[in-house]
Amino acid sequence: MEARPENLGSQEVIPMMWYWGGGFHWWGWLLGALAMVAFWGVLIWAVWYFVTAVTRRPDGGRSQGDRTGTADPKRILDERLALGDIDAEEYRRLRDLLQERDRSMPGAQRPVSTADRTH
């Protein structure tokens, strides 16, 4: 290459991409942020679902007295008195009926409530 005056001191310029005019627009950044939130939300939900599925009780969370699907009548009667649905006289009458029923049916098993247990 011979030395010509127009080639002396000039350098070749290589254009570089610095996202001038070719980068993401505002909707690209918004889409990325939403995708990140969705990813972490699904990941956290999956961990929660797995932990609750592994630790879930097979009886559906019912208490010991409700395993047969029927609640203890004495407990229901106590709750009704506590809520004010019945007065003390009605409570005594119904309690006596329940005790009479239990005595007349010796072969029937009565559900055991937590109030009846001794520790």
C-alpha positions as CSV (number, residue, x, y, z in Angstrom):
1,M,0.0,0.0,0.0
2,E,1.5,3.2,-1.0
3,A,1.4,6.3,1.2
4,R,-1.1,8.7,-0.1
5,P,-2.1,11.8,1.7
6,E,-5.7,10.8,2.1
7,N,-4.6,7.5,3.9
8,L,-2.2,9.2,6.3
9,G,-3.5,9.5,9.8
10,S,-7.0,8.1,9.1
11,Q,-8.3,5.0,11.0
12,E,-11.0,2.6,10.2
13,V,-14.0,3.0,12.5
14,I,-15.9,-0.2,13.5
15,P,-19.5,0.5,14.4
16,M,-20.6,-1.1,17.7
17,M,-24.1,-1.8,18.9
18,W,-24.8,0.0,22.2
19,Y,-28.6,-0.3,21.9
20,W,-28.9,3.1,20.3
21,G,-32.2,2.8,18.6
22,G,-32.2,-1.0,18.6
23,G,-33.0,-1.9,22.3
24,F,-36.1,-2.8,24.2
25,H,-38.9,-0.3,24.4
26,W,-40.9,0.4,27.6
27,W,-43.2,-2.5,26.9
28,G,-40.3,-4.9,26.7
29,W,-39.1,-3.9,30.2
30,L,-42.7,-4.1,31.5
31,L,-43.2,-7.6,29.9
32,G,-39.9,-8.8,31.5
33,A,-40.9,-7.5,34.9
34,L,-44.4,-9.1,34.7
35,A,-42.8,-12.4,33.6
36,M,-40.5,-12.3,36.6
37,V,-43.3,-11.7,39.0
38,A,-45.3,-14.5,37.4
39,F,-42.4,-16.9,37.6
40,W,-41.7,-16.3,41.3
41,G,-45.5,-16.4,42.1
42,V,-45.8,-19.8,40.4
43,L,-42.7,-21.0,42.2
44,I,-43.9,-19.9,45.6
45,W,-47.4,-21.4,45.0
46,A,-45.9,-24.7,43.9
47,V,-43.7,-24.9,47.1
48,W,-46.8,-24.0,49.2
49,Y,-49.0,-26.6,47.5
50,F,-46.4,-29.3,47.9
51,V,-45.8,-28.6,51.6
52,T,-49.5,-28.5,52.4
53,A,-50.2,-31.7,50.3
54,V,-47.5,-33.6,52.2
55,T,-48.5,-32.4,55.6
56,R,-52.3,-32.6,55.1
57,R,-54.1,-35.0,57.5
58,P,-55.9,-37.8,55.7
59,D,-59.2,-37.2,57.7
60,G,-59.6,-33.8,56.2
61,G,-58.7,-31.9,59.4
62,R,-61.6,-33.2,61.5
63,S,-61.1,-33.6,65.2
64,Q,-60.9,-37.0,67.0
65,G,-64.6,-36.7,68.0
66,D,-65.7,-36.1,64.5
67,R,-64.0,-39.1,62.8
68,T,-67.2,-41.0,62.3
69,G,-68.8,-38.1,60.5
70,T,-71.1,-37.3,63.4
71,A,-70.4,-34.7,66.1
72,D,-70.8,-35.4,69.8
73,P,-74.3,-34.5,70.9
74,K,-73.1,-33.3,74.3
75,R,-70.6,-31.0,72.7
76,I,-73.2,-29.6,70.4
77,L,-75.5,-29.0,73.4
78,D,-72.7,-27.3,75.3
79,E,-72.0,-25.0,72.3
80,R,-75.7,-24.1,72.0
81,L,-75.8,-23.1,75.7
82,A,-72.6,-21.1,75.3
83,L,-73.9,-19.3,72.2
84,G,-77.2,-18.5,74.0
85,D,-79.4,-20.6,71.6
86,I,-80.9,-22.3,74.6
87,D,-81.4,-21.4,78.3
88,A,-80.2,-23.4,81.3
89,E,-83.5,-25.2,81.8
90,E,-83.6,-26.4,78.2
91,Y,-80.0,-27.4,78.5
92,R,-80.7,-29.6,81.6
93,R,-83.8,-31.1,79.9
94,L,-81.9,-32.1,76.7
95,R,-78.8,-33.3,78.7
96,D,-81.1,-35.6,80.7
97,L,-82.6,-36.9,77.5
98,L,-79.2,-37.7,76.1
99,Q,-78.1,-39.5,79.3
100,E,-81.4,-41.5,79.3
101,R,-80.8,-42.5,75.7
102,D,-77.2,-43.6,76.5
103,R,-78.4,-45.7,79.4
104,S,-81.2,-47.3,77.4
105,M,-78.8,-48.3,74.6
106,P,-75.9,-50.1,76.3
107,G,-74.5,-51.7,73.1
108,A,-74.3,-48.4,71.2
109,Q,-70.9,-46.7,71.3
110,R,-71.1,-43.0,72.1
111,P,-68.5,-40.7,70.5
112,V,-65.8,-39.6,72.9
113,S,-65.5,-35.8,73.2
114,T,-62.4,-34.1,74.3
115,A,-64.3,-32.8,77.4
116,D,-64.8,-36.4,78.5
117,R,-61.2,-37.4,78.4
118,T,-58.9,-37.2,81.4
119,H,-55.2,-36.2,81.0
